[in-house]
Amino acid sequence: MAECPGKTSWPELKGANGEEAAKTIEQENKNVEAIVILEGTPVTKDFRCDRVWVWVNDYGTVVEVPRVG
């Protein structure tokens, strides 16, 4: 795994609102774009230091620990 600048994982946001979590992630690491996405949605498997998938359920609640990748 590549060394990415800044904070790379947000375990404290699991269970939070997805949109609010994305804002927090982008505030805490200016190098990333946080993308809210419904669990089960297919995504690319490439690793990127500038992206954080924020996986949410049908209620918009974060279901996995958001991390850079």
All heavy atoms as TSV, in Angstrom:
chain	resi	resn	atom	element	x	y	z
A	1	MET	N	N	0.841	-1.186	0.000
A	1	MET	CA	C	0.000	0.000	0.000
A	1	MET	C	C	0.885	1.247	0.000
A	1	MET	O	O	1.884	1.307	0.699
A	1	MET	CB	C	-0.917	-0.009	1.221
A	1	MET	CG	C	-1.867	1.164	1.229
A	1	MET	SD	S	-2.879	1.313	2.724
A	1	MET	CE	C	-3.576	-0.305	2.863
A	2	ALA	N	N	0.507	2.213	-0.763
A	2	ALA	CA	C	1.261	3.460	-0.861
A	2	ALA	C	C	1.115	4.275	0.420
A	2	ALA	O	O	0.129	4.153	1.139
A	2	ALA	CB	C	0.767	4.267	-2.052
A	3	GLU	N	N	2.114	5.091	0.702
A	3	GLU	CA	C	2.034	6.021	1.821
A	3	GLU	C	C	1.294	7.262	1.353
A	3	GLU	O	O	1.761	7.968	0.468
A	3	GLU	CB	C	3.429	6.393	2.295
A	3	GLU	CG	C	4.044	5.373	3.223
A	3	GLU	CD	C	3.305	5.260	4.556
A	3	GLU	OE1	O	2.940	6.288	5.142
A	3	GLU	OE2	O	3.080	4.121	4.974
A	4	CYS	N	N	0.156	7.519	1.931
A	4	CYS	CA	C	-0.651	8.669	1.539
A	4	CYS	C	C	-0.522	9.753	2.605
A	4	CYS	O	O	-0.476	9.442	3.797
A	4	CYS	CB	C	-2.109	8.262	1.395
A	4	CYS	SG	S	-2.380	7.017	0.123
A	5	PRO	N	N	-0.509	11.025	2.198
A	5	PRO	CA	C	-0.373	12.115	3.166
A	5	PRO	C	C	-1.650	12.324	3.977
A	5	PRO	O	O	-2.746	12.119	3.482
A	5	PRO	CB	C	-0.079	13.332	2.291
A	5	PRO	CG	C	-0.681	12.998	0.970
A	5	PRO	CD	C	-0.569	11.506	0.823
A	6	GLY	N	N	-1.471	12.715	5.236
A	6	GLY	CA	C	-2.620	13.048	6.077
A	6	GLY	C	C	-3.296	11.834	6.679
A	6	GLY	O	O	-2.839	10.703	6.564
A	7	LYS	N	N	-4.415	12.079	7.329
A	7	LYS	CA	C	-5.211	11.030	7.963
A	7	LYS	C	C	-5.755	10.097	6.883
A	7	LYS	O	O	-6.177	10.552	5.817
A	7	LYS	CB	C	-6.351	11.674	8.751
A	7	LYS	CG	C	-7.138	10.716	9.611
A	7	LYS	CD	C	-8.093	11.461	10.528
A	7	LYS	CE	C	-8.879	10.476	11.373
A	7	LYS	NZ	N	-9.798	11.143	12.289
A	8	THR	N	N	-5.735	8.787	7.142
A	8	THR	CA	C	-6.142	7.827	6.108
A	8	THR	C	C	-7.305	6.928	6.512
A	8	THR	O	O	-7.791	6.151	5.696
A	8	THR	CB	C	-4.950	6.931	5.715
A	8	THR	OG1	O	-4.478	6.245	6.882
A	8	THR	CG2	C	-3.826	7.748	5.084
A	9	SER	N	N	-7.765	7.017	7.757
A	9	SER	CA	C	-8.849	6.150	8.220
A	9	SER	C	C	-9.687	6.886	9.258
A	9	SER	O	O	-9.149	7.641	10.071
A	9	SER	CB	C	-8.252	4.873	8.826
A	9	SER	OG	O	-9.271	4.019	9.283
A	10	TRP	N	N	-11.002	6.661	9.225
A	10	TRP	CA	C	-11.922	7.357	10.123
A	10	TRP	C	C	-12.870	6.372	10.807
A	10	TRP	O	O	-14.072	6.377	10.564
A	10	TRP	CB	C	-12.730	8.395	9.333
A	10	TRP	CG	C	-11.917	9.561	8.894
A	10	TRP	CD1	C	-11.801	10.764	9.530
A	10	TRP	CD2	C	-11.086	9.659	7.732
A	10	TRP	NE1	N	-10.944	11.586	8.843
A	10	TRP	CE2	C	-10.495	10.931	7.721
A	10	TRP	CE3	C	-10.768	8.782	6.686
A	10	TRP	CZ2	C	-9.615	11.352	6.733
A	10	TRP	CZ3	C	-9.894	9.197	5.699
A	10	TRP	CH2	C	-9.325	10.474	5.731
A	11	PRO	N	N	-12.363	5.522	11.701
A	11	PRO	CA	C	-13.235	4.544	12.371
A	11	PRO	C	C	-14.341	5.193	13.196
A	11	PRO	O	O	-15.415	4.609	13.372
A	11	PRO	CB	C	-12.271	3.738	13.256
A	11	PRO	CG	C	-11.051	4.573	13.375
A	11	PRO	CD	C	-10.975	5.420	12.132
A	12	GLU	N	N	-14.098	6.412	13.670
A	12	GLU	CA	C	-15.095	7.108	14.496
A	12	GLU	C	C	-16.337	7.512	13.708
A	12	GLU	O	O	-17.368	7.862	14.293
A	12	GLU	CB	C	-14.474	8.349	15.161
A	12	GLU	CG	C	-14.122	9.478	14.210
A	12	GLU	CD	C	-12.767	9.362	13.500
A	12	GLU	OE1	O	-12.134	8.286	13.561
A	12	GLU	OE2	O	-12.355	10.353	12.887
A	13	LEU	N	N	-16.281	7.429	12.368
A	13	LEU	CA	C	-17.423	7.841	11.551
A	13	LEU	C	C	-18.348	6.685	11.169
A	13	LEU	O	O	-19.396	6.903	10.582
A	13	LEU	CB	C	-16.932	8.558	10.283
A	13	LEU	CG	C	-16.218	9.888	10.549
A	13	LEU	CD1	C	-15.741	10.509	9.247
A	13	LEU	CD2	C	-17.113	10.852	11.304
A	14	LYS	N	N	-17.979	5.464	11.511
A	14	LYS	CA	C	-18.877	4.332	11.249
A	14	LYS	C	C	-20.134	4.544	12.081
A	14	LYS	O	O	-20.066	4.819	13.272
A	14	LYS	CB	C	-18.207	3.001	11.598
A	14	LYS	CG	C	-19.041	1.809	11.186
A	14	LYS	CD	C	-18.291	0.513	11.372
A	14	LYS	CE	C	-19.180	-0.648	10.976
A	14	LYS	NZ	N	-18.527	-1.925	11.266
A	15	GLY	N	N	-21.305	4.496	11.432
A	15	GLY	CA	C	-22.571	4.728	12.112
A	15	GLY	C	C	-23.066	6.162	11.990
A	15	GLY	O	O	-24.180	6.472	12.368
A	16	ALA	N	N	-22.225	7.041	11.436
A	16	ALA	CA	C	-22.599	8.454	11.267
A	16	ALA	C	C	-23.396	8.642	9.977
A	16	ALA	O	O	-23.489	7.739	9.142
A	16	ALA	CB	C	-21.336	9.315	11.231
A	17	ASN	N	N	-23.939	9.832	9.798
A	17	ASN	CA	C	-24.598	10.199	8.546
A	17	ASN	C	C	-23.531	10.305	7.457
A	17	ASN	O	O	-22.481	10.930	7.674
A	17	ASN	CB	C	-25.330	11.528	8.726
A	17	ASN	CG	C	-25.869	12.069	7.424
A	17	ASN	OD1	O	-25.157	12.736	6.673
A	17	ASN	ND2	N	-27.118	11.769	7.153
A	18	GLY	N	N	-23.782	9.736	6.290
A	18	GLY	CA	C	-22.796	9.694	5.218
A	18	GLY	C	C	-22.355	11.050	4.705
A	18	GLY	O	O	-21.167	11.288	4.495
A	19	GLU	N	N	-23.309	11.960	4.509
A	19	GLU	CA	C	-22.967	13.284	3.987
A	19	GLU	C	C	-22.130	14.064	4.999
A	19	GLU	O	O	-21.166	14.750	4.635
A	19	GLU	CB	C	-24.233	14.068	3.623
A	19	GLU	CG	C	-25.011	13.481	2.457
A	19	GLU	CD	C	-24.245	13.501	1.135
A	19	GLU	OE1	O	-23.378	14.383	0.939
A	19	GLU	OE2	O	-24.504	12.628	0.294
A	20	GLU	N	N	-22.504	13.972	6.276
A	20	GLU	CA	C	-21.735	14.648	7.324
A	20	GLU	C	C	-20.340	14.034	7.441
A	20	GLU	O	O	-19.357	14.740	7.646
A	20	GLU	CB	C	-22.468	14.573	8.667
A	20	GLU	CG	C	-23.742	15.394	8.704
A	20	GLU	CD	C	-23.509	16.877	8.434
A	20	GLU	OE1	O	-22.564	17.454	9.003
A	20	GLU	OE2	O	-24.271	17.456	7.635
A	21	ALA	N	N	-20.266	12.700	7.326
A	21	ALA	CA	C	-18.972	12.017	7.394
A	21	ALA	C	C	-18.061	12.485	6.262
A	21	ALA	O	O	-16.880	12.740	6.476
A	21	ALA	CB	C	-19.175	10.507	7.322
A	22	ALA	N	N	-18.614	12.623	5.053
A	22	ALA	CA	C	-17.821	13.073	3.903
A	22	ALA	C	C	-17.255	14.465	4.159
A	22	ALA	O	O	-16.076	14.723	3.870
A	22	ALA	CB	C	-18.674	13.052	2.642
A	23	LYS	N	N	-18.055	15.356	4.716
A	23	LYS	CA	C	-17.583	16.714	5.026
A	23	LYS	C	C	-16.445	16.666	6.045
A	23	LYS	O	O	-15.437	17.366	5.891
A	23	LYS	CB	C	-18.732	17.568	5.574
A	23	LYS	CG	C	-19.763	17.939	4.534
A	23	LYS	CD	C	-20.882	18.737	5.171
A	23	LYS	CE	C	-22.042	18.912	4.205
A	23	LYS	NZ	N	-23.216	19.493	4.850
A	24	THR	N	N	-16.607	15.855	7.072
A	24	THR	CA	C	-15.580	15.720	8.105
A	24	THR	C	C	-14.279	15.198	7.512
A	24	THR	O	O	-13.201	15.726	7.787
A	24	THR	CB	C	-16.065	14.777	9.226
A	24	THR	OG1	O	-17.234	15.336	9.826
A	24	THR	CG2	C	-14.990	14.563	10.279
A	25	ILE	N	N	-14.381	14.171	6.684
A	25	ILE	CA	C	-13.194	13.575	6.059
A	25	ILE	C	C	-12.445	14.621	5.235
A	25	ILE	O	O	-11.217	14.755	5.341
A	25	ILE	CB	C	-13.598	12.365	5.194
A	25	ILE	CG1	C	-14.061	11.213	6.090
A	25	ILE	CG2	C	-12.445	11.938	4.278
A	25	ILE	CD1	C	-14.815	10.120	5.374
A	26	GLU	N	N	-13.163	15.369	4.428
A	26	GLU	CA	C	-12.524	16.373	3.570
A	26	GLU	C	C	-11.933	17.524	4.382
A	26	GLU	O	O	-10.946	18.129	3.974
A	26	GLU	CB	C	-13.503	16.872	2.509
A	26	GLU	CG	C	-13.802	15.804	1.476
A	26	GLU	CD	C	-14.802	16.227	0.408
A	26	GLU	OE1	O	-15.391	17.323	0.523
A	26	GLU	OE2	O	-15.005	15.445	-0.535
A	27	GLN	N	N	-12.514	17.819	5.549
A	27	GLN	CA	C	-11.950	18.856	6.424
A	27	GLN	C	C	-10.674	18.367	7.096
A	27	GLN	O	O	-9.728	19.123	7.281
A	27	GLN	CB	C	-12.965	19.266	7.492
A	27	GLN	CG	C	-14.100	20.099	6.956
A	27	GLN	CD	C	-15.201	20.323	7.984
A	27	GLN	OE1	O	-15.237	19.689	9.033
A	27	GLN	NE2	N	-16.115	21.213	7.663
A	28	GLU	N	N	-10.656	17.080	7.464
A	28	GLU	CA	C	-9.517	16.527	8.197
A	28	GLU	C	C	-8.356	16.134	7.287
A	28	GLU	O	O	-7.230	15.980	7.758
A	28	GLU	CB	C	-9.958	15.337	9.052
A	28	GLU	CG	C	-10.870	15.764	10.186
A	28	GLU	CD	C	-11.260	14.644	11.122
A	28	GLU	OE1	O	-10.826	13.490	10.921
A	28	GLU	OE2	O	-11.998	14.929	12.081
A	29	ASN	N	N	-8.621	15.908	6.006
A	29	ASN	CA	C	-7.554	15.604	5.048
A	29	ASN	C	C	-7.870	16.318	3.744
A	29	ASN	O	O	-8.706	15.864	2.961
A	29	ASN	CB	C	-7.406	14.099	4.821
A	29	ASN	CG	C	-6.230	13.761	3.927
A	29	ASN	OD1	O	-5.736	14.602	3.177
A	29	ASN	ND2	N	-5.775	12.522	3.991
A	30	LYS	N	N	-7.199	17.438	3.524
A	30	LYS	CA	C	-7.448	18.278	2.338
A	30	LYS	C	C	-6.997	17.609	1.043
A	30	LYS	O	O	-7.281	18.107	-0.042
A	30	LYS	CB	C	-6.734	19.624	2.487
A	30	LYS	CG	C	-7.138	20.404	3.721
A	30	LYS	CD	C	-8.551	20.906	3.635
A	30	LYS	CE	C	-8.875	21.811	4.822
A	30	LYS	NZ	N	-10.274	22.038	4.998
A	31	ASN	N	N	-6.292	16.472	1.131
A	31	ASN	CA	C	-5.779	15.779	-0.050
A	31	ASN	C	C	-6.790	14.821	-0.674
A	31	ASN	O	O	-6.507	14.236	-1.721
A	31	ASN	CB	C	-4.520	14.979	0.312
A	31	ASN	CG	C	-3.431	15.860	0.871
A	31	ASN	OD1	O	-2.992	16.796	0.212
A	31	ASN	ND2	N	-2.999	15.592	2.092
A	32	VAL	N	N	-7.947	14.617	-0.023
A	32	VAL	CA	C	-8.883	13.600	-0.504
A	32	VAL	C	C	-10.243	14.167	-0.887
A	32	VAL	O	O	-10.651	15.226	-0.411
A	32	VAL	CB	C	-9.108	12.473	0.541
A	32	VAL	CG1	C	-7.809	11.788	0.895
A	32	VAL	CG2	C	-9.806	12.994	1.781
A	33	GLU	N	N	-10.921	13.422	-1.749
A	33	GLU	CA	C	-12.331	13.655	-2.049
A	33	GLU	C	C	-13.097	12.487	-1.450
A	33	GLU	O	O	-12.784	11.323	-1.735
A	33	GLU	CB	C	-12.561	13.716	-3.556
A	33	GLU	CG	C	-14.021	13.896	-3.908
A	33	GLU	CD	C	-14.312	13.854	-5.405
A	33	GLU	OE1	O	-13.378	13.611	-6.181
A	33	GLU	OE2	O	-15.476	14.048	-5.769
A	34	ALA	N	N	-14.067	12.783	-0.601
A	34	ALA	CA	C	-14.895	11.747	0.001
A	34	ALA	C	C	-16.139	11.555	-0.857
A	34	ALA	O	O	-16.851	12.515	-1.148
A	34	ALA	CB	C	-15.278	12.137	1.423
A	35	ILE	N	N	-16.387	10.307	-1.258
A	35	ILE	CA	C	-17.494	9.992	-2.155
A	35	ILE	C	C	-18.477	9.082	-1.430
A	35	ILE	O	O	-18.135	7.961	-1.052
A	35	ILE	CB	C	-16.957	9.305	-3.429
A	35	ILE	CG1	C	-15.939	10.216	-4.116
A	35	ILE	CG2	C	-18.112	8.938	-4.371
A	35	ILE	CD1	C	-15.055	9.515	-5.119
A	36	VAL	N	N	-19.690	9.584	-1.216
A	36	VAL	CA	C	-20.736	8.797	-0.561
A	36	VAL	C	C	-21.331	7.843	-1.585
A	36	VAL	O	O	-21.715	8.253	-2.685
A	36	VAL	CB	C	-21.836	9.713	0.029
A	36	VAL	CG1	C	-22.918	8.888	0.690
A	36	VAL	CG2	C	-21.237	10.707	1.010
A	37	ILE	N	N	-21.392	6.557	-1.214
A	37	ILE	CA	C	-21.841	5.541	-2.163
A	37	ILE	C	C	-22.630	4.459	-1.428
A	37	ILE	O	O	-22.284	4.072	-0.308
A	37	ILE	CB	C	-20.621	4.963	-2.931
A	37	ILE	CG1	C	-21.056	4.078	-4.086
A	37	ILE	CG2	C	-19.665	4.265	-2.000
A	37	ILE	CD1	C	-19.950	3.804	-5.079
A	38	LEU	N	N	-23.705	3.999	-2.049
A	38	LEU	CA	C	-24.574	2.983	-1.450
A	38	LEU	C	C	-23.864	1.636	-1.412
A	38	LEU	O	O	-23.258	1.217	-2.411
A	38	LEU	CB	C	-25.866	2.875	-2.257
A	38	LEU	CG	C	-26.956	1.962	-1.704
A	38	LEU	CD1	C	-27.456	2.482	-0.353
A	38	LEU	CD2	C	-28.104	1.864	-2.679
A	39	GLU	N	N	-23.941	0.963	-0.246
A	39	GLU	CA	C	-23.271	-0.339	-0.120
A	39	GLU	C	C	-23.757	-1.287	-1.212
A	39	GLU	O	O	-24.928	-1.282	-1.586
A	39	GLU	CB	C	-23.498	-0.942	1.266
A	39	GLU	CG	C	-24.926	-1.295	1.610
A	39	GLU	CD	C	-25.085	-1.847	3.011
A	39	GLU	OE1	O	-24.150	-2.472	3.533
A	39	GLU	OE2	O	-26.170	-1.662	3.578
A	40	GLY	N	N	-22.820	-2.057	-1.755
A	40	GLY	CA	C	-23.148	-2.992	-2.821
A	40	GLY	C	C	-22.946	-2.427	-4.217
A	40	GLY	O	O	-22.997	-3.157	-5.194
A	41	THR	N	N	-22.725	-1.123	-4.319
A	41	THR	CA	C	-22.493	-0.495	-5.618
A	41	THR	C	C	-21.106	-0.889	-6.128
A	41	THR	O	O	-20.135	-0.797	-5.376
A	41	THR	CB	C	-22.570	1.046	-5.496
A	41	THR	OG1	O	-23.845	1.393	-4.957
A	41	THR	CG2	C	-22.368	1.717	-6.850
A	42	PRO	N	N	-20.999	-1.335	-7.382
A	42	PRO	CA	C	-19.664	-1.674	-7.912
A	42	PRO	C	C	-18.797	-0.418	-8.053
A	42	PRO	O	O	-19.291	0.631	-8.467
A	42	PRO	CB	C	-19.954	-2.270	-9.285
A	42	PRO	CG	C	-21.426	-2.361	-9.431
A	42	PRO	CD	C	-22.062	-1.575	-8.328
A	43	VAL	N	N	-17.526	-0.538	-7.677
A	43	VAL	CA	C	-16.565	0.565	-7.808
A	43	VAL	C	C	-15.269	0.028	-8.395
A	43	VAL	O	O	-15.034	-1.181	-8.396
A	43	VAL	CB	C	-16.271	1.238	-6.445
A	43	VAL	CG1	C	-17.514	1.914	-5.887
A	43	VAL	CG2	C	-15.699	0.253	-5.448
A	44	THR	N	N	-14.431	0.940	-8.858
A	44	THR	CA	C	-13.135	0.516	-9.371
A	44	THR	C	C	-12.277	0.009	-8.218
A	44	THR	O	O	-12.442	0.431	-7.076
A	44	THR	CB	C	-12.400	1.684	-10.066
A	44	THR	OG1	O	-12.076	2.656	-9.082
A	44	THR	CG2	C	-13.260	2.311	-11.143
A	45	LYS	N	N	-11.360	-0.877	-8.508
A	45	LYS	CA	C	-10.526	-1.484	-7.469
A	45	LYS	C	C	-9.146	-0.838	-7.378
A	45	LYS	O	O	-8.311	-1.269	-6.607
A	45	LYS	CB	C	-10.374	-2.992	-7.725
A	45	LYS	CG	C	-11.683	-3.750	-7.692
A	45	LYS	CD	C	-12.318	-3.697	-6.318
A	45	LYS	CE	C	-13.604	-4.499	-6.284
A	45	LYS	NZ	N	-14.401	-4.229	-5.118
A	46	ASP	N	N	-8.908	0.195	-8.191
A	46	ASP	CA	C	-7.603	0.858	-8.139
A	46	ASP	C	C	-7.450	1.626	-6.828
A	46	ASP	O	O	-8.417	2.126	-6.278
A	46	ASP	CB	C	-7.414	1.791	-9.333
A	46	ASP	CG	C	-8.449	2.915	-9.389
A	46	ASP	OD1	O	-9.625	2.633	-9.078
A	46	ASP	OD2	O	-8.087	4.045	-9.736
A	47	PHE	N	N	-6.219	1.683	-6.312
A	47	PHE	CA	C	-5.939	2.393	-5.071
A	47	PHE	C	C	-5.526	3.818	-5.394
A	47	PHE	O	O	-4.657	4.041	-6.230
A	47	PHE	CB	C	-4.817	1.697	-4.292
A	47	PHE	CG	C	-4.545	2.347	-2.968
A	47	PHE	CD1	C	-5.229	1.941	-1.843
A	47	PHE	CD2	C	-3.635	3.385	-2.864
A	47	PHE	CE1	C	-5.002	2.561	-0.617
A	47	PHE	CE2	C	-3.397	4.004	-1.652
A	47	PHE	CZ	C	-4.084	3.579	-0.529
A	48	ARG	N	N	-6.181	4.775	-4.742
A	48	ARG	CA	C	-5.856	6.189	-4.969
A	48	ARG	C	C	-5.769	6.914	-3.631
A	48	ARG	O	O	-6.674	6.805	-2.809
A	48	ARG	CB	C	-6.917	6.850	-5.847
A	48	ARG	CG	C	-6.875	6.339	-7.277
A	48	ARG	CD	C	-7.897	6.972	-8.170
A	48	ARG	NE	N	-8.142	8.378	-7.897
A	48	ARG	CZ	C	-9.147	9.047	-8.449
A	48	ARG	NH1	N	-9.977	8.461	-9.291
A	48	ARG	NH2	N	-9.322	10.328	-8.162
A	49	CYS	N	N	-4.697	7.676	-3.462
A	49	CYS	CA	C	-4.491	8.436	-2.221
A	49	CYS	C	C	-5.449	9.616	-2.098
A	49	CYS	O	O	-5.564	10.199	-1.025
A	49	CYS	CB	C	-3.049	8.955	-2.157
A	49	CYS	SG	S	-1.853	7.708	-1.676
A	50	ASP	N	N	-6.120	9.965	-3.181
A	50	ASP	CA	C	-6.988	11.155	-3.152
A	50	ASP	C	C	-8.473	10.813	-3.087
A	50	ASP	O	O	-9.315	11.651	-3.340
A	50	ASP	CB	C	-6.708	12.046	-4.367
A	50	ASP	CG	C	-7.053	11.372	-5.690
A	50	ASP	OD1	O	-7.263	10.137	-5.725
A	50	ASP	OD2	O	-7.114	12.085	-6.704
A	51	ARG	N	N	-8.798	9.569	-2.717
A	51	ARG	CA	C	-10.205	9.152	-2.707
A	51	ARG	C	C	-10.526	8.379	-1.433
A	51	ARG	O	O	-9.749	7.560	-0.971
A	51	ARG	CB	C	-10.469	8.253	-3.917
A	51	ARG	CG	C	-11.892	7.713	-3.966
A	51	ARG	CD	C	-12.104	6.808	-5.174
A	51	ARG	NE	N	-11.243	5.649	-5.106
A	51	ARG	CZ	C	-10.783	5.011	-6.174
A	51	ARG	NH1	N	-11.076	5.405	-7.388
A	51	ARG	NH2	N	-9.995	3.956	-6.041
A	52	VAL	N	N	-11.726	8.663	-0.904
A	52	VAL	CA	C	-12.273	7.896	0.215
A	52	VAL	C	C	-13.701	7.518	-0.153
A	52	VAL	O	O	-14.534	8.390	-0.420
A	52	VAL	CB	C	-12.279	8.711	1.533
A	52	VAL	CG1	C	-12.937	7.910	2.651
A	52	VAL	CG2	C	-10.871	9.126	1.927
A	53	TRP	N	N	-13.971	6.223	-0.213
A	53	TRP	CA	C	-15.357	5.771	-0.407
A	53	TRP	C	C	-16.027	5.827	0.956
A	53	TRP	O	O	-15.516	5.295	1.933
A	53	TRP	CB	C	-15.415	4.335	-0.918
A	53	TRP	CG	C	-14.809	4.061	-2.258
A	53	TRP	CD1	C	-13.784	3.184	-2.512
A	53	TRP	CD2	C	-15.181	4.601	-3.535
A	53	TRP	NE1	N	-13.505	3.178	-3.859
A	53	TRP	CE2	C	-14.346	4.028	-4.513
A	53	TRP	CE3	C	-16.136	5.523	-3.937
A	53	TRP	CZ2	C	-14.438	4.349	-5.860
A	53	TRP	CZ3	C	-16.228	5.838	-5.282
A	53	TRP	CH2	C	-15.390	5.249	-6.230
A	54	VAL	N	N	-17.202	6.448	1.019
A	54	VAL	CA	C	-18.004	6.481	2.251
A	54	VAL	C	C	-19.221	5.603	1.980
A	54	VAL	O	O	-20.189	6.034	1.351
A	54	VAL	CB	C	-18.415	7.924	2.619
A	54	VAL	CG1	C	-19.226	7.931	3.914
A	54	VAL	CG2	C	-17.183	8.822	2.747
A	55	TRP	N	N	-19.147	4.355	2.433
A	55	TRP	CA	C	-20.205	3.375	2.164
A	55	TRP	C	C	-21.370	3.576	3.114
A	55	TRP	O	O	-21.190	3.582	4.328
A	55	TRP	CB	C	-19.655	1.957	2.319
A	55	TRP	CG	C	-18.610	1.640	1.295
A	55	TRP	CD1	C	-17.262	1.690	1.440
A	55	TRP	CD2	C	-18.854	1.237	-0.055
A	55	TRP	NE1	N	-16.656	1.346	0.257
A	55	TRP	CE2	C	-17.599	1.057	-0.669
A	55	TRP	CE3	C	-20.017	1.024	-0.799
A	55	TRP	CZ2	C	-17.464	0.662	-2.001
A	55	TRP	CZ3	C	-19.892	0.629	-2.119
A	55	TRP	CH2	C	-18.626	0.448	-2.707
A	56	VAL	N	N	-22.575	3.752	2.551
A	56	VAL	CA	C	-23.768	3.970	3.363
A	56	VAL	C	C	-24.844	2.938	3.027
A	56	VAL	O	O	-24.841	2.348	1.944
A	56	VAL	CB	C	-24.346	5.398	3.165
A	56	VAL	CG1	C	-23.346	6.458	3.617
A	56	VAL	CG2	C	-24.769	5.637	1.721
A	57	ASN	N	N	-25.779	2.761	3.971
A	57	ASN	CA	C	-26.936	1.891	3.724
A	57	ASN	C	C	-28.086	2.735	3.175
A	57	ASN	O	O	-27.917	3.910	2.864
A	57	ASN	CB	C	-27.333	1.140	5.003
A	57	ASN	CG	C	-27.729	2.066	6.136
A	57	ASN	OD1	O	-28.036	3.247	5.942
A	57	ASN	ND2	N	-27.736	1.533	7.349
A	58	ASP	N	N	-29.257	2.135	3.049
A	58	ASP	CA	C	-30.425	2.826	2.493
A	58	ASP	C	C	-30.857	4.039	3.323
A	58	ASP	O	O	-31.591	4.889	2.844
A	58	ASP	CB	C	-31.609	1.862	2.365
A	58	ASP	CG	C	-31.383	0.811	1.291
A	58	ASP	OD1	O	-30.649	1.103	0.321
A	58	ASP	OD2	O	-31.922	-0.300	1.417
A	59	TYR	N	N	-30.409	4.093	4.567
A	59	TYR	CA	C	-30.774	5.202	5.457
A	59	TYR	C	C	-29.712	6.301	5.469
A	59	TYR	O	O	-29.843	7.278	6.205
A	59	TYR	CB	C	-30.997	4.674	6.875
A	59	TYR	CG	C	-32.055	3.604	6.935
A	59	TYR	CD1	C	-31.701	2.259	7.047
A	59	TYR	CD2	C	-33.412	3.916	6.839
A	59	TYR	CE1	C	-32.666	1.265	7.073
A	59	TYR	CE2	C	-34.389	2.931	6.867
A	59	TYR	CZ	C	-34.006	1.608	6.979
A	59	TYR	OH	O	-34.969	0.628	7.003
A	60	GLY	N	N	-28.639	6.128	4.670
A	60	GLY	CA	C	-27.581	7.129	4.617
A	60	GLY	C	C	-26.587	7.031	5.757
A	60	GLY	O	O	-25.794	7.940	5.986
A	61	THR	N	N	-26.604	5.898	6.467
A	61	THR	CA	C	-25.705	5.678	7.600
A	61	THR	C	C	-24.437	4.964	7.138
A	61	THR	O	O	-24.519	3.983	6.388
A	61	THR	CB	C	-26.410	4.818	8.672
A	61	THR	OG1	O	-27.624	5.482	9.055
A	61	THR	CG2	C	-25.529	4.606	9.887
A	62	VAL	N	N	-23.279	5.433	7.593
A	62	VAL	CA	C	-22.001	4.827	7.224
A	62	VAL	C	C	-21.920	3.417	7.786
A	62	VAL	O	O	-22.097	3.209	9.001
A	62	VAL	CB	C	-20.821	5.683	7.736
A	62	VAL	CG1	C	-19.483	5.044	7.376
A	62	VAL	CG2	C	-20.902	7.101	7.184
A	63	VAL	N	N	-21.641	2.431	6.925
A	63	VAL	CA	C	-21.644	1.021	7.340
A	63	VAL	C	C	-20.260	0.384	7.377
A	63	VAL	O	O	-20.107	-0.725	7.867
A	63	VAL	CB	C	-22.583	0.174	6.451
A	63	VAL	CG1	C	-24.034	0.591	6.660
A	63	VAL	CG2	C	-22.204	0.287	4.981
A	64	GLU	N	N	-19.252	1.058	6.798
A	64	GLU	CA	C	-17.876	0.570	6.848
A	64	GLU	C	C	-16.978	1.726	7.256
A	64	GLU	O	O	-17.295	2.891	7.005
A	64	GLU	CB	C	-17.419	0.069	5.470
A	64	GLU	CG	C	-18.064	-1.222	5.021
A	64	GLU	CD	C	-17.497	-1.706	3.697
A	64	GLU	OE1	O	-16.324	-1.421	3.388
A	64	GLU	OE2	O	-18.242	-2.353	2.956
A	65	VAL	N	N	-15.841	1.398	7.867
A	65	VAL	CA	C	-14.887	2.448	8.245
A	65	VAL	C	C	-14.359	3.109	6.978
A	65	VAL	O	O	-13.786	2.446	6.123
A	65	VAL	CB	C	-13.706	1.845	9.066
A	65	VAL	CG1	C	-12.643	2.906	9.313
A	65	VAL	CG2	C	-14.215	1.260	10.378
A	66	PRO	N	N	-14.579	4.418	6.827
A	66	PRO	CA	C	-14.035	5.107	5.657
A	66	PRO	C	C	-12.505	5.142	5.716
A	66	PRO	O	O	-11.924	5.406	6.763
A	66	PRO	CB	C	-14.607	6.531	5.783
A	66	PRO	CG	C	-15.754	6.421	6.726
A	66	PRO	CD	C	-15.391	5.307	7.664
A	67	ARG	N	N	-11.871	4.809	4.573
A	67	ARG	CA	C	-10.406	4.865	4.519
A	67	ARG	C	C	-9.957	5.262	3.128
A	67	ARG	O	O	-10.680	5.024	2.155
A	67	ARG	CB	C	-9.783	3.545	4.953
A	67	ARG	CG	C	-10.285	2.316	4.218
A	67	ARG	CD	C	-9.648	1.012	4.699
A	67	ARG	NE	N	-9.524	0.870	6.132
A	67	ARG	CZ	C	-10.374	0.235	6.916
A	67	ARG	NH1	N	-11.430	-0.336	6.409
A	67	ARG	NH2	N	-10.162	0.149	8.208
A	68	VAL	N	N	-8.784	5.847	3.055
A	68	VAL	CA	C	-8.204	6.244	1.771
A	68	VAL	C	C	-8.039	5.021	0.887
A	68	VAL	O	O	-7.711	3.942	1.343
A	68	VAL	CB	C	-6.844	6.934	2.000
A	68	VAL	CG1	C	-6.089	7.107	0.698
A	68	VAL	CG2	C	-7.049	8.284	2.667
A	69	GLY	N	N	-8.281	5.204	-0.384
A	69	GLY	CA	C	-8.112	4.106	-1.336
A	69	GLY	C	C	-9.009	4.298	-2.484
A	69	GLY	O	O	-8.981	3.850	-3.525
